[in-house]
Amino acid sequence: MWLIMFAVAALIVTYSYLENSKRYGLRNLALVLWATTAMIFIDHTLGWLMEGGDYFDIGIEPFILSIAMIIPIFAVWEAFFLKNKITRYGLVQEDK
């Protein structure tokens, strides 16, 4: 379920980035989501090859865990986006 959720989130953010190029700073968010998707893919594949069992763990717990993993990524992206927006328009002076 993690792999599916992160792949879908990465696809949506990548599509949004391609449509709205640099307006919202989605490039870094897409990169982080694709990197996390690749890490989860490798983790699932190696675990499946070494231990066997189900490749996709579908259920409510994996779904909640997927959401719990995605929320901090969006929160950190939003914090950096707001910081860049505030400093770009001169609302807060950076120390040099």
C-alpha atoms as one frame of an Amber mdcrd trajectory, in Angstrom:
protein
   0.000   0.000   0.000   2.885   2.394   0.738   4.270   1.902  -2.742   0.915
   2.544  -4.375   0.179   5.649  -2.287   3.588   7.219  -2.861   3.557   6.403
  -6.575   0.134   8.018  -6.967   1.208  11.076  -4.950   4.411  11.363  -7.022
   2.445  11.120 -10.276  -0.056  13.785  -9.177   2.666  16.185  -7.995   4.725
  15.598 -11.162   1.700  16.314 -13.343   0.981  19.467 -11.322   4.620  20.517
 -11.676   4.499  20.082 -15.447   1.288  22.117 -15.678   2.344  24.914 -13.278
   6.117  24.815 -13.920   7.762  26.937 -11.215   4.828  28.691  -9.642   4.462
  26.570  -6.514   7.919  25.051  -6.152   6.668  21.539  -6.851   9.960  20.381
  -8.339  11.530  19.525  -4.977   8.342  17.915  -3.700   8.132  15.704  -6.784
  11.786  14.741  -6.396  11.302  13.771  -2.744   8.190  11.732  -3.529   9.892
   9.883  -6.417  12.930   9.152  -4.240  10.700   7.802  -1.485   8.791   5.713
  -4.028  12.078   4.230  -5.264  13.190   3.452  -1.691   9.892   1.755  -0.891
  10.031  -0.200  -4.169  13.500  -1.504  -3.330  12.450  -2.310   0.245   9.353
  -4.222  -0.900  11.209  -6.064  -3.651  14.083  -7.180  -1.446  11.718  -8.175
   1.355   9.572 -10.131  -1.077  12.580 -11.894  -2.607  14.169 -12.762   0.738
  11.115 -13.575   2.843   8.335 -14.242   0.354   4.740 -13.441   1.190   2.529
 -10.740  -0.250   4.129  -7.975  -2.275   1.352  -5.462  -1.595  -0.030  -5.264
   1.912  -3.552  -3.932   1.422  -5.518  -2.920   4.500  -6.447  -0.079   6.796
  -3.200  -0.097   8.801  -0.904   0.217   5.750  -3.219   2.938   4.406  -3.019
   4.947   7.646   0.749   4.450   7.759   1.018   5.702   4.156  -0.915   8.844
   5.037   1.209   9.292   8.174   4.342   9.090   5.994   3.070  11.530   3.354
   1.872  14.259   5.753   5.348  15.188   7.110   6.738  15.373   3.568   4.037
  17.851   2.573   4.504  19.776   5.847   8.252  20.206   5.316   7.680  21.207
   1.668   5.077  23.770   2.757   7.458  25.218   5.372  10.246  25.656   2.820
   7.800  27.071   0.268   6.487  29.646   2.741  10.008  30.554   3.908  11.135
  31.135   0.321   8.014  33.139  -0.466   8.393  35.323   2.630  12.093  36.039
   2.037  11.553  36.613  -1.694   9.066  39.429  -1.106  11.160  41.053   1.608
   8.796  40.464   4.497  11.628  39.062   6.608  15.258  40.086   6.237  17.835
  37.299   6.195  21.118  37.767   8.063  24.092  37.945   5.722
